[in-house]
Amino acid sequence: MAHFCTPSSSCNPVIHSRSKGCPVARGLAQAGWVIPPRLRQLVLDQSGVLSRRQALEHGLDDNDIERLLRRREWARVHQGVYAMHTGPPSWSERAWAAVLFHWPAALAGPSALQAHGLRQQPGRIGEPTPAGSIHVVAAAGRSLSPPPGVLLTKRVRFESRVLLHLSPPRLRLEEALLDVASAAPDEAATVAVLADACQQGRTTAERLRSTLETRGRLPRRRLLAAVLSDVAEGALSVFERRYLCEVERRHGLPTARRQVRVRRRGGVVLRDVEYREYRTVVELDGRLVHSDPRHEWTDLARDVASAVAGDLTVRLGWLHVLEPCRTAGLLAILLRSRGWSGAPRSCGNECVVGQGILRPP
């Protein structure tokens, strides 16, 4: 009979065979069986999860496995996949178990993003999924039936799209981001998935665009291409992209520079939006501030009037960007006062830009 060293919160399998005070170590010594170093390291690398195939490859047999299960030293997570304890499995253990059940496989979608260290993003692959499901990807053409709690997708050119050497194996970051972004419930969530990853320095719009070009059919492909183009221009948040698309572009305002680095005595600062030719800066404050809307608009009108007299900065909040026509009209007043020879355009019949708003307040 083989005794197996199992990881737990109070007993590290790396030191089991060296610890005379450890009951598992004493059992190993009495049985005369020591875990092979390669198997011990494998268990550690896989968060305490092991497949039947791996156990057999390292000297155990089916009788050993059944004995360990009966003794409650191991617990079956999926058919042929075992955890080295009988308590509730952690997310990492569930992730490894799902990957080993479908091996060769890798984490996909939001599970891959979590493994990459990104915060859980809104989104899904395929149909709506139960909370806490593990997303896994395998090669196209394989016949697989995922167990409960696991959602499986398949991918052509599987080997080139995954990182099987990581723990746990996962889709490449750009692949996972595009999957989650394409399945997001709305445009704002799509922007958030991609822009947040770029803003955190985990990837770039160019890498995402390059990956998108290699993908076949993908939901919202046109939207993804447009969003990545905007992110590449510096619109690094949902709020900033809404200003770019709804205020600046839709109303024909001049094209600004974004995320401009400016040296100040206290260090380097970033300007959100800079109309350099007209010496005008727009700072975007995406925080949700509880305030009387009338006061918000009064403050904006006052800031614009001050800017016409010489102040170069206007600060906008969500309230202003959610009324893009009104904001575009007020900014047009400012830009024209500073040398812009163009004129904003109305975006529709209800747009206030075409209703005489272009008068200084």
C-alpha positions as CSV (number, residue, x, y, z in Angstrom):
1,M,0.0,0.0,0.0
2,A,1.3,3.5,-0.9
3,H,1.0,6.3,1.5
4,F,0.7,9.7,-0.2
5,C,1.9,13.0,1.2
6,T,-0.9,15.5,0.9
7,P,-0.7,19.4,1.0
8,S,-2.8,21.2,3.6
9,S,-2.8,24.5,5.3
10,S,-0.9,23.0,8.3
11,C,1.4,20.6,6.5
12,N,3.6,21.4,3.5
13,P,4.3,18.3,1.3
14,V,7.8,19.6,0.5
15,I,8.9,19.1,4.1
16,H,6.7,16.1,5.0
17,S,9.4,13.5,4.4
18,R,11.9,15.5,6.5
19,S,9.6,16.4,9.4
20,K,9.7,13.8,12.2
21,G,6.7,15.5,13.9
22,C,4.4,15.2,11.0
23,P,1.9,12.3,11.2
24,V,2.0,11.9,7.5
25,A,5.8,11.8,7.5
26,R,5.6,9.1,10.2
27,G,3.2,7.1,8.1
28,L,5.5,7.3,5.1
29,A,8.5,6.2,7.1
30,Q,6.6,3.2,8.6
31,A,5.4,2.2,5.1
32,G,8.9,2.7,3.7
33,W,7.5,4.7,0.8
34,V,8.7,8.2,-0.1
35,I,7.1,10.5,-2.6
36,P,9.3,10.9,-5.7
37,P,10.6,14.5,-5.8
38,R,9.1,15.0,-9.3
39,L,5.6,14.0,-8.1
40,R,5.9,16.2,-5.0
41,Q,6.8,19.2,-7.1
42,L,4.0,18.4,-9.6
43,V,1.4,18.5,-6.8
44,L,2.7,21.8,-5.6
45,D,2.8,23.3,-9.1
46,Q,-0.8,22.2,-9.6
47,S,-2.3,23.7,-6.4
48,G,-2.6,20.2,-4.8
49,V,-4.6,18.7,-7.7
50,L,-3.6,15.5,-9.6
51,S,-5.0,13.5,-12.5
52,R,-5.3,9.8,-12.6
53,R,-2.9,9.7,-15.6
54,Q,-0.3,11.6,-13.6
55,A,-0.6,9.4,-10.6
56,L,-0.1,6.3,-12.6
57,E,2.9,7.8,-14.4
58,H,4.5,8.4,-11.0
59,G,4.1,4.9,-9.6
60,L,0.7,4.7,-8.0
61,D,-2.0,2.3,-9.3
62,D,-5.8,2.3,-9.2
63,N,-5.9,0.4,-5.9
64,D,-3.7,3.1,-4.3
65,I,-6.0,5.8,-5.6
66,E,-9.2,4.1,-4.3
67,R,-7.6,3.5,-1.0
68,L,-6.6,7.2,-0.7
69,L,-10.2,8.2,-1.5
70,R,-11.6,5.8,1.1
71,R,-9.2,7.1,3.7
72,R,-10.4,10.6,2.8
73,E,-6.8,11.7,2.1
74,W,-7.9,12.5,-1.4
75,A,-11.2,13.8,-2.8
76,R,-12.6,13.4,-6.3
77,V,-13.2,16.7,-8.0
78,H,-14.1,15.3,-11.4
79,Q,-13.9,11.8,-12.8
80,G,-10.2,11.0,-12.8
81,V,-9.1,14.3,-11.1
82,Y,-8.4,14.5,-7.4
83,A,-7.6,17.1,-4.7
84,M,-5.2,16.3,-2.0
85,H,-7.7,17.1,0.8
86,T,-11.4,16.8,1.4
87,G,-12.3,20.4,2.2
88,P,-14.0,22.8,-0.2
89,P,-11.8,23.4,-3.2
90,S,-10.3,26.8,-3.8
91,W,-10.7,28.7,-7.1
92,S,-7.2,27.7,-8.1
93,E,-7.9,24.0,-7.3
94,R,-11.2,24.1,-9.3
95,A,-9.3,25.8,-12.2
96,W,-6.6,23.1,-12.2
97,A,-9.2,20.3,-12.0
98,A,-11.1,21.7,-15.0
99,V,-7.9,21.9,-17.0
100,L,-6.7,18.4,-16.1
101,F,-10.1,16.9,-16.8
102,H,-10.0,18.2,-20.4
103,W,-6.2,17.9,-20.8
104,P,-4.6,19.3,-23.0
105,A,-6.7,22.4,-22.2
106,A,-6.3,25.9,-20.7
107,L,-8.4,28.4,-18.8
108,A,-10.5,30.7,-21.1
109,G,-12.5,33.9,-20.9
110,P,-13.0,35.5,-17.4
111,S,-11.2,32.5,-15.8
112,A,-8.1,33.2,-17.9
113,L,-8.3,36.9,-17.0
114,Q,-8.4,36.0,-13.3
115,A,-5.4,33.7,-13.7
116,H,-3.6,36.5,-15.5
117,G,-4.2,38.7,-12.4
118,L,-6.9,41.0,-13.9
119,R,-9.9,41.8,-11.9
120,Q,-13.0,39.8,-12.8
121,Q,-14.6,41.5,-15.8
122,P,-18.3,41.5,-16.9
123,G,-18.7,39.1,-19.8
124,R,-19.2,35.5,-20.8
125,I,-18.5,33.0,-23.6
126,G,-21.6,31.7,-25.2
127,E,-24.8,31.3,-23.2
128,P,-25.3,32.9,-19.7
129,T,-23.3,30.9,-17.1
130,P,-23.8,30.1,-13.5
131,A,-21.8,32.2,-11.0
132,G,-18.4,30.7,-10.4
133,S,-18.2,28.5,-13.4
134,I,-14.7,27.8,-14.7
135,H,-14.1,28.5,-18.4
136,V,-11.9,26.2,-20.3
137,V,-10.7,26.0,-23.9
138,A,-9.5,22.9,-25.8
139,A,-8.5,22.2,-29.4
140,A,-11.2,22.2,-32.1
141,G,-12.2,18.7,-33.2
142,R,-12.0,17.0,-29.9
143,S,-15.1,15.2,-28.5
144,L,-15.4,16.4,-24.9
145,S,-18.3,16.6,-22.3
146,P,-17.5,19.1,-19.6
147,P,-18.6,18.3,-16.0
148,P,-20.9,20.5,-14.0
149,G,-19.4,23.8,-13.1
150,V,-17.2,24.0,-16.2
151,L,-17.9,25.7,-19.5
152,L,-16.0,24.5,-22.5
153,T,-15.2,26.3,-25.8
154,K,-13.0,25.0,-28.6
155,R,-10.4,26.9,-30.6
156,V,-8.5,26.2,-33.9
157,R,-4.7,26.7,-33.7
158,F,-5.1,25.8,-30.0
159,E,-1.4,25.4,-29.3
160,S,-0.4,28.9,-30.6
161,R,-3.2,30.6,-28.6
162,V,-2.5,29.2,-25.1
163,L,0.2,29.3,-22.5
164,L,0.5,25.7,-21.3
165,H,3.6,26.3,-19.2
166,L,1.9,28.7,-16.8
167,S,0.1,27.5,-13.6
168,P,-2.6,27.0,-14.3
169,P,-2.5,26.9,-18.2
170,R,-4.5,29.7,-19.8
171,L,-5.3,31.5,-23.0
172,R,-2.9,34.3,-24.0
173,L,-4.0,37.5,-22.4
174,E,-5.0,39.2,-25.7
175,E,-7.1,36.2,-26.7
176,A,-9.0,36.1,-23.4
177,L,-9.6,39.8,-23.5
178,L,-11.1,39.7,-26.9
179,D,-13.3,36.8,-25.9
180,V,-14.6,38.6,-22.8
181,A,-15.0,41.9,-24.6
182,S,-16.9,40.4,-27.5
183,A,-19.4,38.8,-25.1
184,A,-19.8,41.9,-22.9
185,P,-23.5,43.0,-22.4
186,D,-23.0,46.5,-23.9
187,E,-20.5,48.8,-25.5
188,A,-19.5,50.4,-22.2
189,A,-18.5,47.0,-20.8
190,T,-16.7,46.2,-24.0
191,V,-14.6,49.4,-23.7
192,A,-14.0,48.7,-20.0
193,V,-12.6,45.2,-20.6
194,L,-10.1,46.4,-23.2
195,A,-9.3,49.9,-21.9
196,D,-8.7,48.7,-18.3
197,A,-6.2,46.1,-19.4
198,C,-4.3,48.8,-21.4
199,Q,-4.5,51.3,-18.7
200,Q,-3.0,48.8,-16.2
201,G,-0.1,48.3,-18.6
202,R,-0.9,44.6,-19.1
203,T,-1.2,44.9,-22.9
204,T,-1.4,47.4,-25.7
205,A,-4.1,48.3,-28.3
206,E,-1.6,47.4,-31.0
207,R,-1.2,43.8,-29.6
208,L,-4.9,43.5,-29.2
209,R,-5.5,44.6,-32.8
210,S,-2.8,42.2,-34.1
211,T,-4.6,39.4,-32.3
212,L,-7.9,40.4,-33.6
213,E,-6.6,40.1,-37.2
214,T,-5.8,36.5,-36.6
215,R,-9.3,35.6,-35.2
216,G,-12.0,34.2,-37.4
217,R,-15.6,35.0,-36.8
218,L,-16.1,36.9,-33.5
219,P,-19.1,38.7,-32.2
220,R,-18.9,42.5,-32.3
221,R,-15.8,42.4,-34.4
222,R,-16.4,45.8,-36.0
223,L,-17.0,47.3,-32.6
224,L,-13.9,45.8,-31.2
225,A,-11.8,47.2,-34.1
226,A,-13.3,50.6,-33.5
227,V,-12.8,50.5,-29.7
228,L,-9.1,49.4,-30.2
229,S,-8.5,52.3,-32.6
230,D,-9.9,54.7,-30.0
231,V,-7.8,53.2,-27.2
232,A,-4.7,53.5,-29.4
233,E,-5.5,57.2,-29.7
234,G,-5.4,57.5,-26.0
235,A,-9.1,57.1,-24.9
236,L,-8.3,54.9,-21.9
237,S,-11.6,54.6,-20.2
238,V,-15.3,54.4,-20.9
239,F,-15.7,58.0,-19.9
240,E,-12.9,59.2,-22.1
241,R,-14.1,57.3,-25.1
242,R,-17.7,58.6,-24.7
243,Y,-16.2,62.2,-24.8
244,L,-14.2,61.3,-27.9
245,C,-17.1,59.7,-29.8
246,E,-20.2,61.6,-28.5
247,V,-18.8,65.1,-27.9
248,E,-15.8,65.6,-30.1
249,R,-16.3,63.5,-33.2
250,R,-20.1,63.6,-33.5
251,H,-20.1,67.4,-33.4
252,G,-17.1,68.1,-35.6
253,L,-14.9,69.6,-32.9
254,P,-11.1,69.7,-33.7
255,T,-9.2,66.5,-33.1
256,A,-7.4,66.7,-29.8
257,R,-4.2,65.0,-28.4
258,R,-4.8,62.7,-25.5
259,Q,-2.9,61.6,-22.5
260,V,-0.3,64.3,-23.1
261,R,2.6,64.2,-20.7
262,V,3.5,67.7,-19.3
263,R,6.4,68.4,-17.0
264,R,5.7,70.5,-14.0
265,R,7.8,71.6,-11.1
266,G,6.3,68.8,-9.0
267,G,6.8,66.2,-11.7
268,V,5.0,64.9,-14.8
269,V,1.3,65.2,-15.2
270,L,-1.1,63.8,-17.8
271,R,-3.6,66.0,-19.6
272,D,-6.6,64.1,-20.6
273,V,-7.5,66.1,-23.7
274,E,-5.4,68.9,-25.2
275,Y,-6.3,71.2,-28.1
276,R,-2.8,72.5,-28.4
277,E,-3.3,74.8,-31.4
278,Y,-6.0,76.6,-29.4
279,R,-4.2,76.4,-26.0
280,T,-7.2,74.6,-24.5
281,V,-7.2,71.7,-22.1
282,V,-10.2,69.5,-21.2
283,E,-9.8,67.5,-18.0
284,L,-12.2,64.5,-17.7
285,D,-13.3,63.6,-14.2
286,G,-15.1,60.2,-14.4
287,R,-15.9,60.0,-10.7
288,L,-19.6,60.0,-9.9
289,V,-20.2,63.0,-7.8
290,H,-23.6,63.5,-6.0
291,S,-24.5,67.1,-6.7
292,D,-27.4,69.3,-7.8
293,P,-27.4,69.1,-11.7
294,R,-28.2,72.8,-11.9
295,H,-25.0,73.6,-9.9
296,E,-23.0,71.4,-12.3
297,W,-24.2,73.4,-15.3
298,T,-23.7,76.7,-13.6
299,D,-20.1,75.7,-12.7
300,L,-19.5,74.7,-16.3
301,A,-20.9,77.9,-17.8
302,R,-18.7,79.9,-15.3
303,D,-15.6,77.9,-16.2
304,V,-16.2,78.5,-19.9
305,A,-16.7,82.2,-19.3
306,S,-13.4,82.3,-17.4
307,A,-11.7,80.4,-20.1
308,V,-12.8,82.8,-22.8
309,A,-11.1,85.5,-20.7
310,G,-7.9,83.6,-20.4
311,D,-8.2,80.4,-18.5
312,L,-7.1,77.4,-20.5
313,T,-8.7,74.5,-18.6
314,V,-12.3,73.2,-18.6
315,R,-13.2,70.2,-16.3
316,L,-16.0,67.9,-17.3
317,G,-17.9,65.3,-15.3
318,W,-20.2,62.5,-16.2
319,L,-23.2,64.8,-16.2
320,H,-21.7,66.9,-19.0
321,V,-20.6,64.0,-21.2
322,L,-24.1,62.4,-20.8
323,E,-25.5,65.5,-22.5
324,P,-22.9,65.6,-25.3
325,C,-24.7,68.1,-27.5
326,R,-24.9,70.8,-24.9
327,T,-21.3,70.2,-23.9
328,A,-20.1,70.3,-27.5
329,G,-21.8,73.6,-28.0
330,L,-20.2,75.2,-25.0
331,L,-16.8,73.8,-26.0
332,A,-17.2,75.2,-29.5
333,I,-17.7,78.7,-28.0
334,L,-14.4,78.3,-26.1
335,L,-12.4,76.9,-29.1
336,R,-13.7,79.6,-31.5
337,S,-12.6,82.3,-29.0
338,R,-9.1,80.8,-29.1
339,G,-8.7,80.8,-32.9
340,W,-10.7,77.8,-34.2
341,S,-12.1,78.8,-37.5
342,G,-14.5,75.9,-37.9
343,A,-18.0,75.3,-36.6
344,P,-19.6,72.4,-34.8
345,R,-22.2,70.4,-36.6
346,S,-25.6,69.3,-35.4
347,C,-25.9,65.5,-34.8
348,G,-29.7,65.4,-35.4
349,N,-33.0,67.2,-35.2
350,E,-32.9,67.4,-31.3
351,C,-29.3,68.6,-31.1
352,V,-29.0,71.9,-29.3
353,V,-25.9,72.8,-31.4
354,G,-28.3,73.7,-34.1
355,Q,-30.7,75.6,-31.9
356,G,-28.7,78.8,-31.2
357,I,-26.6,77.7,-28.3
358,L,-23.5,79.1,-29.9
359,R,-23.8,82.4,-28.0
360,P,-21.5,83.1,-25.1
361,P,-23.2,82.6,-21.8
